[in-house]
Every structure is written in C-alpha cells, then in structure tokens.
Amino acid sequence: MPLPTAILLNLPSACDPSEAVLLAISGGRDSVALLHLLREAGFTNLILCHLNHGLRGKESDGDAAFVRRLAKKLELKCEIEQADVMALAEKRRLSVETAAREARHAFLLRMAEKHDTWIVFLAHHAEDQAETILANLCRGSGLAGLAGMHAVQRLDSGLHLVRPLLHVRRGEIDAYLKSNRCKFREDSSNTSPKHRRNRLRHEAVPLLNDIFARDVVPQVLRLGSLAEQDDDCLERQAFAFLTAPHQVNEDRSLSITTELLALHPAVLSRVFALWFREVMELPGIEHDEIEAAMLMLAPKGAAKINLPHDRHLRRKAKRLWVE
C-alpha cells in the first residue's frame, strides 16, 4: 500500500485538510516523512511546532534551525520554543524523558490555544508502538497499557493527538524518504544505551526476533490491537453501569447495590476508576487505590481508606463517598 494512501486511511473523519492543524516536528526522519505525507494528502495549513529541549547543545540548535528553514521553504507557519528540560526534571524530580514529554505537551497546548486548533499530528510508527507495548508489559500494565498508543487520543486538556503512521514500519518510512530525496536530521541520542527505549529497540527486539526466528513486531502489534478491543469493551460496560439510574447519588456518592457487588472484577475495577476520575474528579488514583476500594465491598472490608492528596474513601449505610 503506498504510504500516502495509508495516511489517508488512518486519518479520523474530523480532520479537514483545509483547516489549520499542528504537526509536532523534531526534524528527524519520522516527523519529516509525516510532514511530506500530509502535504501529499492535501493538508495545506500545517503549523510546524518544534520544541528545543536543550539536551544536545549545538545539535539541538541545529535541529531547530533545520525546521525553521524547512518551514520557510514550504511556506508554512512555524513555532519554535526552547525549554530547559534538565532543570525541569531536577526541579520536579522527574526522569528526563518524562520532563521532556510534559514540556512538549505544555508547548503544544499553548500552540493549540494560539492557533485555535486542537488537532496535533505525531509521527509515532509501528516500531515505536511495539516498543511501547513491550515496555508497558514489563511494567505490569493492564489492558490499557498493552493497547499501547492510540491512533487518535484525546487528552484531558482537549488536545487530540493523531498518529497516522502507527501501523507503518520504519523500513517503509526510510524507503519513502530515500525515494523522495527528503532531507532530515539524525538524532545522536537515538543510539545511546542510556535510554531504555533505545535498548528495547537495538537489543531486546532483535534478540526476540532471533529467539523466535521471525519478525515479532507484527505479533506485538496484534497483541496491542486485541488488548485495545477488549479494554474498550470493558470500559463501555463500566460506563453503562455507572450511568444507570440509582447508581450514583445526587451527592456523587456510589451506591453499594446488589448489582455492583455482582460485577466481574474486570468491570468493577473500571467502575471505580471511572467514578474516581469522572465523577469525583480525583487525580492520581492508581491500581493500588482501586484494589483497596474493591476490598471495601467485602463483608469485613475496611470502612475507610486513604487516597492521594489527603483525601479518604469511606463506606457506610451502603454508600461510598470521598471526603
């Protein structure tokens, strides 16, 4: 399948090629390929957004300059900012990778507000997806983690992240760039063994290919697709249950009904997660808090458990509420 056709098939119907959209571009091979593919697909109002993380000195500055020249050549709008990611990581006690991701999201949100568009194109491809799924597997993630990245993802901020290359292989991208003589920047950090993702890419995946005597990426992607399908089914069941009459009271407390107690744990855990997140609007609720909440439903379950941010979940008179 030609790559431009693949791009068109993976775009959500809400994407109007004539409207302004953001493209997160590093200057590397993947984002440069996506830029040219989107132009071939008819997108004429792209806004190139580049955040200089300041992690590679002159090389980072060169990336920003390259993006600026590319935007000028193609007569596209360009937004470039610089962030001190290392300082942010130290200040907030985050990994450099997490700090960089948060800085990018904050930057893209500002650009979305500035240009009044909430669609951001990202250039993650099939190998990126496989590496994400393997990393989540090793972290002990549930179905949501095993599903990996979504082709269209809506963030709480309102941003819609669109990843049209998510099922396109790296080799296909390289072939496209070569055949079209597209210039791009090489990121020297992509080969550094300091980064876990690089070790997954250069060590773990080739080893798995050797062990199973096959290319394992399609199988990992299949796992992700099945996990996403199953997770969506369970999420829909949880939503239908939580929005049924008499389940959530006017004071936002959760009724401990016979139907709630009869739920399968896979659905019950999602009911609690959805209630905490959407009804109670509580941040920072993780697996441990949800497991503790489920145990409160047992005959001799606790009447009170601790939640993040000095909050508590209480049980009394067949109700659960947060205080």
Summary of the structure (lengths in Angstrom):
residues: 323
radius of gyration: 22.6
end to end distance: 55.4
largest distance: 70.1
contacts: 944
relative contact order: 0.10
helix: 51%
strand: 13%
